[in-house]
Amino acid sequence: MSATPPLQCAGQPGAFSTLPPVFIQRKNSDPSVPQSGAGIVEFAIVAVPVLLLGLGAIESAQWLFTRQAVSLALLEAGRAGITQHASPEAMIDAFEHALLPLHASASRSLARNRLESALAQRRQRLGAAPWRIEILSPAEAAYRDFADPALLISRQSGRAAINNNYLHEQNLRHRATGRPEGRGPVSGVDIFQANTLALRLSYLHEPAVPGMKALLSMLGNSQGTYRQRAMAAGYLPMVREMAFIMQSHPVSWTMPENGKIVGPERPASNPPSAAAHCVGVWCLPQGPEPIAMAETPPAGPPPWPSGPAGLPNSSGPPPQPPGTLPPEPAPLPALDDCLGSDPAWGLTPSSKVATWGQIPHGV
């Protein structure tokens, strides 16, 4: 029986001398083919979508923060309006003061300067107000229906004002005068709705993602409404609406000339102008305009012609003049007339009822 050779450690001479050498070579590698620059190309291919995804996340976070900030600013503007007779100046001051967190700085004066600079830049680029609040209610028609010239604020300002005191008693008095549900004949609202301050805010958000301004400018219309013109200038309009119950007498003030507080905006009656020629990566190929097909009357007989025995067919009832009852259907023939006196059916002219057992099978 042969003896087992002693184990050799790695540090001893001659250890692992019997093992063959192992050479590792990359598959399909050719030393003559240069490999420099491949990592840069791969990084560029992967980095572009990752960078866009990161910019999109930053843009979403900024948009949500701005949306929350302008919602709180609109809330402050509404509070100032309901306590100060719906004064446009009071709402403007309260709204812009609440926008300071969007331009935070080391001091309040620096934040105010940054806010004014940003608003001035938007006004210059848009050619209109940097933001806009539309007063949806009370409308001018509500002042014509519910104006109270005996109010002190109405005598001092010389403007129409709606009484905010004892709204329930006012509604009962308007109902007693013959107004249906207390609604005004011009506005169609009651005293409660006339004392509701409804505001709609259009705030312009400037996107940070490259290419979004160009896309918004092509989706907008420079001759359209305020929000359409804002999109044509590269801004994304945020629209927020809130309603408040008046805590003071609403007054029909003159709107300021800066365009920040306006009445309800209505779309222009003229048709929009033709869009400019699209140039850029966002443009879609435009095919030929579809050809309008003229409508042809459906083929077939006219509806509801008279059938045999004066019975109409199954296409539908003929149109009846308003306020008239449909004609009664023609009476069905008697059972005796249909079956006669055939003994196979078990019926005679005098029989009125036939049971299933009396009817022959196979019929």
C-alpha positions in Angstrom: 0.0 0.0 0.0 1.6 3.3 -1.2 2.0 6.1 1.2 0.1 9.4 0.7 2.4 12.2 -0.4 2.6 15.0 2.1 0.6 18.2 1.6 2.6 21.2 0.4 1.8 24.7 1.5 1.8 27.7 -0.8 4.9 29.0 0.8 7.0 25.9 0.3 9.2 25.6 -2.8 7.7 23.5 -5.6 4.2 24.0 -4.4 1.5 23.7 -7.1 4.2 23.2 -9.7 2.2 20.5 -11.3 -0.8 22.8 -12.1 -0.9 24.0 -15.7 -0.8 27.8 -16.2 -4.2 29.5 -16.7 -4.5 32.4 -19.1 -7.7 34.6 -19.1 -8.5 36.3 -22.4 -11.6 38.4 -23.3 -13.9 36.7 -25.8 -13.8 38.2 -29.3 -11.1 40.7 -28.2 -8.8 41.9 -30.9 -5.8 44.0 -29.8 -5.8 45.7 -33.1 -9.3 47.2 -32.6 -9.2 50.3 -30.4 -11.6 50.3 -27.3 -11.0 53.9 -26.1 -14.2 56.1 -25.9 -16.7 53.3 -25.5 -17.4 54.2 -21.9 -18.1 57.8 -22.8 -20.7 56.8 -25.4 -22.4 54.4 -23.0 -22.4 57.1 -20.3 -24.0 59.6 -22.6 -26.7 57.2 -23.6 -27.6 56.4 -20.0 -27.1 59.9 -18.6 -29.6 61.7 -20.9 -32.7 59.9 -19.7 -31.5 59.9 -16.1 -30.8 63.7 -16.3 -34.3 64.3 -17.7 -35.9 62.1 -15.0 -34.1 64.1 -12.3 -35.1 67.4 -13.9 -38.7 66.2 -14.1 -38.7 65.3 -10.4 -37.3 68.8 -9.5 -39.9 70.4 -11.8 -42.7 68.4 -10.2 -41.6 69.4 -6.7 -41.3 73.0 -7.6 -44.7 73.0 -9.3 -46.4 71.4 -6.2 -44.7 73.9 -3.9 -45.7 76.9 -6.1 -49.3 75.5 -6.4 -49.6 75.3 -2.6 -48.1 78.7 -2.1 -50.4 80.5 -4.6 -53.4 78.6 -3.1 -52.6 80.1 0.3 -52.0 83.5 -1.3 -55.5 83.4 -3.0 -56.9 82.4 0.4 -55.3 85.6 2.0 -56.6 87.7 -0.9 -60.1 86.3 -0.4 -60.0 87.1 3.4 -58.9 90.6 2.7 -61.7 91.0 0.1 -64.6 89.7 2.3 -63.6 92.0 5.2 -62.9 95.2 3.2 -65.9 95.4 0.9 -64.3 93.4 -1.9 -61.7 96.1 -2.5 -59.3 95.2 -5.4 -56.4 97.1 -3.8 -56.7 95.2 -0.6 -56.8 91.9 -2.4 -53.7 92.8 -4.5 -51.7 93.8 -1.4 -52.7 90.6 0.5 -52.0 88.3 -2.5 -48.5 89.7 -3.3 -47.5 89.7 0.4 -48.4 86.0 0.6 -46.1 85.3 -2.5 -43.0 86.3 -0.5 -42.2 82.6 0.5 -41.7 81.9 -3.2 -38.8 84.4 -3.2 -37.4 83.8 0.2 -34.3 85.8 1.1 -32.2 86.9 4.1 -34.6 89.8 4.8 -38.1 90.8 4.0 -36.9 93.8 1.9 -34.7 91.5 -0.3 -37.6 89.1 -0.7 -39.8 92.0 -1.8 -37.2 93.1 -4.3 -36.9 89.7 -5.8 -40.7 89.3 -6.0 -41.0 92.7 -7.8 -38.2 91.9 -10.2 -39.8 88.6 -11.1 -43.2 90.1 -11.6 -41.8 92.9 -13.7 -40.0 90.4 -15.9 -43.2 88.5 -16.5 -45.1 91.6 -17.3 -42.5 92.7 -19.8 -42.4 89.3 -21.5 -46.2 88.8 -21.5 -47.3 92.4 -22.1 -50.0 92.0 -19.5 -50.4 91.5 -15.8 -48.0 88.9 -14.2 -51.0 87.2 -12.5 -54.7 87.7 -12.6 -57.7 87.3 -10.3 -61.1 87.3 -11.8 -64.1 88.3 -9.6 -66.8 85.8 -10.6 -69.2 86.9 -8.0 -70.9 89.3 -7.2 -71.4 90.2 -10.9 -72.6 93.6 -12.1 -76.1 92.2 -12.7 -76.3 91.3 -8.9 -75.6 94.9 -8.0 -78.5 96.1 -10.2 -80.8 93.6 -8.5 -79.8 94.1 -4.8 -78.1 97.5 -4.6 -79.0 99.3 -1.4 -78.4 103.1 -1.7 -79.1 103.6 2.0 -75.8 102.0 3.1 -73.1 104.3 4.4 -70.4 102.8 2.3 -72.5 103.4 -0.8 -73.0 107.1 0.1 -69.3 107.6 0.9 -67.9 105.9 -2.2 -70.7 106.8 -4.6 -70.7 103.2 -5.8 -73.4 100.5 -5.7 -73.3 98.3 -2.7 -75.2 95.2 -1.5 -76.5 94.9 2.0 -74.8 92.2 4.0 -77.0 92.4 7.1 -79.9 90.0 7.8 -79.6 87.9 4.6 -82.4 85.5 5.6 -84.8 88.4 6.3 -83.8 90.0 3.0 -84.5 86.8 1.2 -88.0 86.5 2.7 -88.7 90.1 1.7 -87.7 89.5 -1.9 -89.9 86.4 -2.0 -92.8 88.4 -0.7 -92.4 91.0 -3.5 -93.0 88.2 -6.1 -89.5 87.2 -7.0 -89.3 83.4 -7.5 -87.1 81.9 -4.8 -85.9 85.5 -4.1 -83.8 85.6 -7.3 -83.2 88.9 -9.0 -84.7 89.4 -12.5 -81.4 90.5 -14.1 -78.8 88.3 -12.4 -80.9 85.2 -11.6 -79.2 84.8 -8.2 -80.5 85.3 -4.7 -79.2 87.5 -1.9 -77.0 84.7 -0.5 -75.2 84.3 -3.8 -74.9 88.0 -4.3 -73.0 88.1 -1.0 -70.6 85.4 -2.0 -67.1 86.4 -3.2 -65.9 83.9 -5.9 -62.4 84.3 -7.2 -60.5 82.6 -10.0 -56.7 82.9 -10.0 -54.5 82.5 -13.0 -50.9 82.3 -11.9 -48.0 81.9 -14.3 -45.4 79.3 -13.5 -42.1 79.3 -15.4 -41.0 75.7 -16.0 -37.3 74.7 -15.5 -37.2 71.6 -17.7 -35.4 72.4 -21.1 -37.8 72.3 -24.0 -41.0 72.9 -22.0 -41.1 76.6 -22.8 -40.9 75.9 -26.5 -43.6 73.3 -26.2 -45.9 75.6 -24.3 -45.3 78.5 -26.7 -46.6 76.2 -29.5 -49.7 75.1 -27.6 -50.6 78.7 -26.7 -52.3 81.4 -28.7 -50.9 85.0 -28.7 -54.3 86.4 -29.7 -56.5 84.4 -27.3 -57.4 84.7 -23.7 -55.0 85.6 -20.9 -54.0 82.0 -20.2 -53.6 81.2 -23.8 -51.3 84.2 -24.3 -49.4 83.1 -21.2 -48.7 79.7 -22.7 -47.6 81.4 -25.9 -45.0 83.3 -23.9 -43.7 80.1 -22.4 -45.5 80.0 -19.0 -47.7 77.3 -17.5 -50.9 78.9 -16.0 -52.1 77.6 -12.7 -55.8 78.1 -12.2 -57.3 78.1 -8.7 -60.9 79.0 -7.6 -62.2 79.8 -4.2 -65.5 81.2 -2.8 -66.0 83.1 0.4 -69.0 84.4 2.3 -68.9 88.2 2.5 -68.4 89.7 6.0 -68.9 93.3 4.8 -71.1 95.0 2.2 -69.7 94.2 -1.3 -69.1 97.3 -3.4 -68.9 97.6 -7.2 -65.5 99.1 -7.3 -63.7 100.2 -10.5 -61.2 97.7 -11.6 -57.5 98.8 -11.4 -55.7 99.6 -14.7 -52.8 97.1 -14.0 -55.1 94.2 -14.9 -54.4 92.2 -11.8 -58.0 92.2 -10.7 -60.6 91.9 -13.4 -64.2 90.7 -14.0 -64.9 87.3 -15.5 -63.0 86.9 -18.7 -65.0 85.7 -21.7 -63.4 84.1 -24.8 -63.1 86.3 -27.9 -65.9 86.0 -30.4 -63.7 86.2 -33.4 -62.2 82.9 -34.7 -58.5 82.2 -33.7 -55.9 83.1 -36.2 -53.9 80.5 -38.0 -51.1 79.0 -36.0 -47.5 80.0 -37.0 -45.3 77.5 -38.8 -44.0 75.0 -36.4 -40.2 74.6 -36.2 -38.4 72.3 -33.8 -38.3 68.9 -32.3 -41.8 69.2 -30.8 -43.5 69.7 -34.2 -45.7 66.9 -35.5 -46.1 66.1 -39.2 -49.3 67.7 -40.5 -51.2 65.8 -43.2 -53.8 67.2 -45.7 -57.0 68.5 -44.3 -59.9 66.1 -44.3 -62.5 66.5 -47.0 -65.9 67.3 -45.7 -68.5 64.8 -46.9 -72.0 66.0 -47.7 -74.7 64.3 -45.9 -77.0 62.1 -48.0 -80.5 61.2 -47.0 -80.8 57.5 -46.0 -82.1 55.2 -48.7 -85.4 53.4 -48.2 -89.0 54.2 -47.9 -90.1 57.2 -45.8 -90.8 56.5 -42.1 -94.1 55.0 -41.1 -95.9 54.3 -44.4 -99.3 52.8 -44.0 -99.4 49.0 -44.1 -102.2 46.6 -44.8 -105.5 47.1 -43.0 -104.3 50.6 -42.0 -101.7 49.2 -39.6 -98.3 51.0 -39.5 -95.1 49.0 -40.1 -92.4 48.6 -37.4 -90.2 51.6 -38.2 -91.6 53.7 -35.4 -94.6 55.9 -34.6 -95.4 59.0 -36.6 -94.6 62.3 -35.0 -97.4 63.8 -33.0 -98.0 67.5 -32.5 -97.2 68.7 -29.0 -99.9 68.5 -26.4 -101.8 65.7 -28.1 -102.2 62.1 -27.1 -101.0 59.3 -29.4 -103.8 57.5 -31.4 -105.2 54.3 -30.0 -104.0 51.2 -31.8 -106.4 49.4 -34.1 -108.4 46.7 -32.4 -107.2 43.1 -32.9 -109.6 40.7 -34.7 -111.6 38.3 -32.5 -110.3 34.9 -31.7 -113.2 33.3 -33.6 -112.4 35.2 -36.7 -108.7 34.0 -36.6 -109.3 30.3 -35.9 -112.8 29.9 -37.3 -114.7 26.7 -36.4 -112.1 24.2 -37.4 -112.9 21.0 -35.4 -109.2 20.1 -35.4 -108.6 23.0 -33.0 -111.4 22.0 -30.8 -113.1 25.3 -31.3 -116.5 26.4 -32.4 -117.7 29.9 -33.1 -119.3 29.9 -29.7 -116.1 28.9 -27.8 -114.0 31.6 -26.2 -111.1 29.9 -24.4 -108.8 27.1 -25.7 -106.5 25.1 -23.4 -103.1 23.8 -24.4 -104.4 20.2 -24.3 -107.0 21.1 -26.9 -104.4 22.4 -29.4 -103.1 19.5 -31.6 -99.4 18.8 -31.4 -97.2 19.6 -34.4 -99.0 22.8 -35.1 
